[in-house]
Amino acid sequence: MQKELFIENARKINNNRMNIKILLLTGLSLFLMASSCKKDDEGGGTIKIRDRVKQYNEEEKDSIENFMKTHFYYIDNQYNVKIASLGSSSTHTSIWDDPGLVTLQVKDPVVDSLVYDLYYIPFRTGDNKPIQKMDNVLVAYQGLLLNLEIFDERIDVMPVWIDLNSRTLIQAWKEVFPHFKDGTYTDNGDGTFTFSDYGSGMLITPSGLAYYDLAQHKIPAYSPLVFIFKSFLADDDIDNDTVKNTDEDVNQNGNALDDDTDGDGTYNIYDNDDDGDGVLTKDEDANGDGDPTNDDTDGDGTPDYLDADTH
């Protein structure tokens, strides 16, 4: 009950979260990524979309490494971070030489042979629940270009929910967040919350794991991006049906957006009646242990909550 109240209040505080564009790609962008040309907004003609392999290897890889070698960060006790340039006589440690720096090898979503270096630094991984790749995560963040221009941010008192299942979420977030945990919170009684023990980090991504050729507000096309973030809370049961998000992936292929047991157009992960029999999933718990996934009343190998013949 406490979790449901928190999520409801947090959504009220953040009732415009679906309008946040910085973390999302549009369906049109997916089409454009796979196309060979696009419209030039200035001249009205068409320009060829850059080759993804050349764009990364010849344009972005060195610029990202140079940024990391020529900049450092400083952080306060609330895990608020500032990035600055290293001077010639600076004694600060560069981002590149930071002992906490982690490099992930991530395949390009379009070109199988292209593998990116996706960097992140965990300032703290978090002390509570591990974030799973199918969770909703409540975050505060700041997004920057490599010239340190801030293109968007969500401060601590106005966090935003991001759905790691979303087909339109940039890939960099999906890769990095499962390496963190969420935190705990205190209800201040006035519609606000105080978070503690949460995860915090910085990620640096090539454009191929972000927006690539599709320019966004304040983000030019082909822009590597830097995000500084805090992972306040992970919702591991998005539809509140007592089945964990990871268990809603019925075919266990790592994708929760192709599982729709009752064929009603709502994926199981968002459907609180997965088999469409009129009985809520959470109420198809025959043995009363709070877990509907282990109840198979008719012994046919299909749990009751996925079996419309068993109520």
N, C-alpha and C positions, 0 to 999 in steps of 0.2 A: 504493500500500500504506500509506503514511504517513497519508493522509487516512482510509482505512478504519479503521485502528487508532485514530486520534483520535476519529472519530465513535463507534466502539464504546465506547471508554473514557468519552467524554462522556455517552453514553446510560446507562452504568452509574452514573455519578455522579448523573445526573438521571433515575433510573428511575421516578420518580413523575410525570413531566412531563404525562402524559395526564390527571392529576387537577387540573391547574391550571385554575381556573375564571375567573380574572380576564380572560384574553385571549380567552375563548371564549363564544359564545352557544350555547344548546341548540337543537335542532330545534324545540322548543316555542316558543321566542322568535320564530322566524320566522313561525310560525303566528299568534302573538298580535299581532305587528306588523301583520299584514294584516287582523286582526279589528277589529270596531267596538266591542267591549266585552270586559271580563275580570272575573274574580272579585275582590272586595275581601277580602283576607285577614283584615281586622279585623272587618268587619261581616257577611261571608258573602253580601252582595248583589253586584250588578254595578255597575260604574262605566264610564262612557264613556272610551275611550282618547282622549287629547288629539289635536286636529288638529295634524299635523306642521308645517304652515306657520306656524300661530299660535304653537306651542310654541317654534319657533326664533326667529321674527321679533319676538315680543312678550315672550318670557320669557328665552331663553338668549343671544341675540346681544349684548344690552347687558350682561348679567351677565359674559359672557366678556371683553368689551372692558374693563369696569370692573376685573375681576381683573387683566388685563394692565397696565392703567394705574396700578394701586395696589400692584403687587408688583415685586420685582426678584429676581435670583438671584446667587449667588456660587458659584464653581467652583474646585476644587483641581486639582493637576497630574495627578491620576488620573481627572479628569472626574467626580468626585463632586459633586453639585449640591445646594444648599439654596436654597429659595425663602423670601422674607421680605417683610413689608409695608413699604411706603415710609412713613417718617415725614414730618411736615409740613416739616421742615427737612433732609430727606435729600438728599444730592448724588448718590445712585445713579441709574443709568439704568433706567427702567421696562422691563418686558418689551415693552410696546407700542412703546417708542421704540428698542428694541435694533436696531442697524444690520443684524444678521444675520437678523432676522425674515422668514420667508417665508410667504406666504398662498397656499394652494391652493384653487381653486374646484372643489368636489366635489358631484356630483348626489346627491340623496337616493335611497336604494335603493328607495323605495316611490313617491314623488311626483316625477315627471320634471321638473316645473316648479320644484321647490325646489332651490336651490343653496346649499351651506354654505361658510363661510369656515373652512378647516381650517388651523391655524397650526403652524409648527414652526420651531425654531432649531437649525441645525447647529453644535454646538460644535466638531466636526471631522467631516468627511464620511467619513474613513477613507482609508487609503493603499494598500489592496490590491485586491481584486476587487469590481467593481460588483455590487450585489445586484439580482437580477432578480425580477420579480413572481411567479415560480413556484418560487422557492427555499425551502428550509428555512433558517431563520436562528437561530443560537445567540445569545441575548441575556441581558443582565442589565437589570433595570428597577425602577423604583419608580412606583407609581400613586397619585395623590392626587386628592381632591375639591377644589373651589375654596376650601373653608375650610382647606385644607392638611392635612386628615386623611389619613393614609396608609392605603389600603385593602389594599394588597398590595405585596410587593417580592421580587425575586430578586437577591441580592447577587452580586458578581463570582465568588466561589468556588462558587456553586451556580446557574449559568445554566440557562436553559430553551430548548428548541427550539420554535420556532413555525413552522408550515407556512403559508406565504402563499397556498397553494391552498385551504385549508380553507374550506368554505362557512360554518362557524361562527365564523371569526375576525372580530373587529370590523373594519369597513371602514377605520377610521383607520389601523391598522397597514399595511394593504395599500397605502394611498395614499402613506404617508411612507417606508417602508423602501426602496423602489426609488430614492430620492434619496441613498442612502448606500452606502458600501462596507464590506467586512469588514476584518479585520485579520490578523495573523499570531500564531503561538503557539509557546511552548517547552514541551516535555514535561518536567516536573520529576522524573519517574521514580518518583513516589509516588502516582500516580493523579490528580494535579492538574496544571493547566496555567497558564502565565503568558501573558497576552495583551498585544499591543502593536499600535500603528498602526491600531486599530479605529475605527469610527465612533461618535459620541456626539451625542445631541441631546435636545431636549424637544419634545413635541407637545401641543397643546391642542385638544380635539375637542368639538363639541357632542354631545349624547346621541344624536342621529339617526344618527351614525356610530359609535356605541358600543352601549349596551344599551337606550336609549330607555325604554319603559314597563316593562321587565322588571327589577325590583330584583334585585341580586346581594348576596352577603354583603358588608356594609359599604358597599354602593353603593345609595342610594335610586333609585327610578325617576326618569327625566328629569334625570339628572345629567351635566353636562359634566365631562370628565375631563382630567387632566394626567398625562402619562407622561414620565419622564426615563429614557433608555435608552442602552445600549451595544450595538453590533452586532459581536460577536466573530468570527463565522464564518458564511459562507454556503455551504450545500451545494447545488451547481448540478447534481448528478446523484443524486437521492434514491434511486433503485433500483440505483445502481452498475452500470448496463448500458452505460456509455460514451456514451450519448445524453444530451445536455444537457436539463435540464428544459424549456427553452423549445422544444426540438425535439420534445418529446413531445406538443406541441399540434399534432397532425397536420392538423387542419382550419384552423389558424391564425386562430381566432376569439377568442383571448385567454383561453380557458378550458380548462385541462388536464383538467377533470373531466367532459368529454363525449367523450373519446377512449379507446376500448376496442377495439382492432383485432380481437382474437381473441374478443371477446364473453364472456370468462370472469368478468366482474364486477369485475375489477381494472383500474383505469385504467392506461394505458400508463406514466404517470409513476411508478407504484408497481410495475410489472410488469417483471421482468427477462427475460421471454420474450414479447415484444409480439405476435407472430403465433401463439403457441400451438403451434408445430411441434415442440416438444421440444428445440430448440437455443437456448441462451441468446442474447439479443440481442448481447451483446458478442462472441460467437463467430461471428456472421454478418458478419464483416469480411473479405470475400474478398480485397481488395487489401492487407490488413495495415497500413493506415495509422492504425489506432486509431479510425476513425470509420465506424460501420456505415451512416450515412445516405447515403453516396455509392456504395454497392455494389448494383448491379442486374444480377445474373448473366444473367437470361433476357431483359433488355431490354424488359420490359413496362411500364416507367415506375413500378413500385413497388419500393422498396428491399427487399433480401432479408429484412431483419429485420421487415418488415411484410407479407411475402409467404409464406404457409404452403406454397406450392408450390416454394419455393426454399430450400435448406438450405446 
